[in-house]
Amino acid sequence: MTTGPAGHVARSTAVPNSETSRRTPKRTFLYTDDGVTIDSVYDPGAVVYDTGAPPSGDLAFVIAHGFTGDADRPHVRRIAGAFAQYGAVVTFSFRGHGRSGGRSTVGDREVLDLAAAVAWARELGHTRVATVGFSMGGSVVLRHAALYGRHGAGRGPEPGSEREGRTEAHTDAVVSVSAPARWYYRGTAPMRRLHWLVMRPEGRLVGRYGLRTRIHHREWDPVPLSPVQAVPRIAPTPLLIVHGDRDGYFPVDHPRMLAEAADGHADLWLEPGMGHAEHAAADDLLARIGDWAVGRAG
C-alpha cells in the first residue's frame, strides 16, 4: 500500500517478494520520511548471466540523478538502459524535480528520497541493491550509505539521530560519479553559476521555469554531513569513486580527497578525457560500472 507517515520509509503499491511483481515495469509515487512524494520508475531489466560473474537477477540499481535532472530526462533514461543489462533499475526524480513534490535542498534532504527508492527496490524482492549517483546524486549516495548502515538499524538523515527499522533502506554497493568532496565549492565558473541559481531569488525563478527545478529558499540549518565526512562511515560496503579528468565543475582534487578519506576502502577510477556526470559517462564506462556492481554488491 502507498502510505507515508513521518518516521517510516515509503511503501509503494508493489507486492513484496513476488516474482511476478519483479518482472513487471511500473511507475508509482513513493513517500519519504518527511512526507514528500517521489515519482519513481521500475524497470525489471534484461537480466544477463555471465559465466565469469554471479547471477544478477536479484540485483537492482537505484539511480540518483544530478541537479536539474529527473526520471524522464533522456540522459537519465540512457543511464537506466545501460544498467538494465545488468539487473533491474529504479530511477526516480529528486524532490523539486520533474513530477516529484517538494523543493530541492541541493543534496541535503535528498538522502530521504534515495532511502525511499532503495526500500522500494527491496519491497519488490531484490536482495542486492547498488546505488549509483551522479554529481549532486553522487554526493547523496555517499551520505545515504553513511547514514543508513548496512548492518543493524540505520541512522536518520543527520548524524546522531538514531532511528530503528531502517535496515531495508541500506545499499550493498555504492558508485559515486562526478561528486563534490566538500560543500560550498565555488572554484569553477559552472559552480559559481550554480550558486547564483540556488542562492538568488532570480536564480530560483530561472530554475523553476527554465530548468523545471523548484529550489528551496532556505539555507541549510544544520549543514549536512559533507561527502568527505561521509566516506569513512561507509565501510564495509563496497565503494567506487568515478571522476573525469576534464570535469568542468569539480577538479580532480575532489575525488582524490574522497578516496583518501576512504583510507584504502574505495576504488578510484580517474577517467581520461571525461567531463561531468551523466552526459559525459560513455557506454563503455557504464558497462564497467555494471560489471563492478555485479561483482561487489552483496
Disulfide bonds with the S-S distance in Angstrom:
none
